[in-house]
Amino acid sequence: MIVLADNLKKLMKEKGWNQKEFAKKVHVTEAAMSHYLSGYRDPQLDILIRIADCLEVSVDFLLGIEFQSVDSQFDKLTMMIKDYKGNLTPEERMKLIMLLSA
């Protein structure tokens, strides 16, 4: 599954992990992790859950079902607040409320 492989590579890079470190954190062999990262093989459900927990995202996010991780939403919110420093338009206020209530 290419979406999964792409998301794994992106999130691994964001965490600053190399393939060996990532495999160790998930308790799989480096060869297995290589297969997941290349899209050659998909992990079994129990491993997919461990990967999601390790990366602090949902399985849905890893599979491309969700659009943004919680961290991504938080980063977006933080940036919006810093950029506008309290001078939000009504539309921006509504977006902020929607993000906080999700």
C-alpha positions as CSV (number, residue, x, y, z in Angstrom):
1,M,0.0,0.0,0.0
2,I,1.8,3.1,-1.3
3,V,-0.1,5.6,1.0
4,L,1.0,3.6,4.0
5,A,4.6,3.5,2.9
6,D,4.7,7.2,2.1
7,N,3.1,8.1,5.4
8,L,5.6,5.9,7.3
9,K,8.6,7.5,5.6
10,K,7.2,11.0,6.2
11,L,6.5,10.4,9.9
12,M,9.7,8.6,10.5
13,K,11.6,11.5,9.0
14,E,9.6,14.0,11.2
15,K,10.6,12.0,14.2
16,G,14.3,12.0,13.1
17,W,14.5,8.2,13.1
18,N,16.4,6.0,10.7
19,Q,15.0,2.7,9.6
20,K,16.9,0.7,12.2
21,E,15.7,2.9,15.1
22,F,12.1,2.8,13.8
23,A,12.2,-1.0,13.5
24,K,13.6,-1.4,17.0
25,K,10.8,0.9,18.5
26,V,8.1,-1.1,16.7
27,H,9.8,-4.5,17.6
28,V,10.2,-5.8,14.1
29,T,13.2,-6.7,12.1
30,E,15.0,-4.1,10.0
31,A,14.1,-6.2,6.9
32,A,10.4,-6.2,7.8
33,M,10.5,-2.4,8.3
34,S,12.3,-2.0,4.9
35,H,9.4,-3.9,3.3
36,Y,6.8,-1.7,4.9
37,L,8.7,1.5,3.9
38,S,9.1,0.4,0.3
39,G,5.4,-0.7,0.1
40,Y,6.6,-4.2,-0.8
41,R,4.7,-5.7,2.1
42,D,1.9,-4.4,4.5
43,P,2.2,-5.0,8.2
44,Q,-0.2,-7.3,10.0
45,L,-2.9,-5.5,12.1
46,D,-1.1,-5.9,15.4
47,I,2.1,-4.4,14.0
48,L,0.2,-1.6,12.3
49,I,-1.3,-0.7,15.6
50,R,2.1,-0.7,17.3
51,I,3.5,1.5,14.4
52,A,0.6,4.0,14.9
53,D,1.1,4.1,18.6
54,C,4.8,4.6,18.2
55,L,4.3,7.5,15.7
56,E,1.5,9.0,17.8
57,V,-1.1,8.9,15.0
58,S,-4.2,6.8,14.3
59,V,-4.2,3.7,12.0
60,D,-6.7,5.6,9.9
61,F,-4.2,8.4,9.4
62,L,-1.4,5.9,8.4
63,L,-3.7,4.4,5.8
64,G,-4.7,7.8,4.4
65,I,-8.2,7.7,5.7
66,E,-7.8,10.8,7.9
67,F,-6.5,14.0,6.5
68,Q,-4.4,15.4,9.3
69,S,-2.9,14.1,12.5
70,V,-3.7,15.8,15.8
71,D,-0.2,17.2,15.9
72,S,-0.7,18.7,12.5
73,Q,-3.9,20.3,13.5
74,F,-2.3,21.7,16.7
75,D,0.6,23.1,14.6
76,K,-1.8,24.7,12.2
77,L,-3.7,26.3,15.1
78,T,-0.5,27.5,16.8
79,M,0.6,29.1,13.5
80,M,-2.7,30.8,13.0
81,I,-2.7,32.3,16.5
82,K,0.9,33.5,16.1
83,D,0.3,35.0,12.6
84,Y,-2.7,37.0,13.7
85,K,-1.8,37.7,17.3
86,G,-5.4,38.0,18.3
87,N,-6.6,39.9,15.2
88,L,-8.8,37.1,13.8
89,T,-11.6,37.7,11.4
90,P,-15.0,36.1,12.2
91,E,-14.2,33.3,9.7
92,E,-10.9,32.7,11.3
93,R,-12.5,32.6,14.7
94,M,-15.0,30.1,13.5
95,K,-12.1,27.9,12.1
96,L,-10.4,28.2,15.5
97,I,-13.6,27.1,17.3
98,M,-14.0,24.2,14.9
99,L,-10.5,23.0,15.5
100,L,-10.8,23.3,19.2
101,S,-14.1,21.5,19.4
102,A,-13.1,18.6,17.1
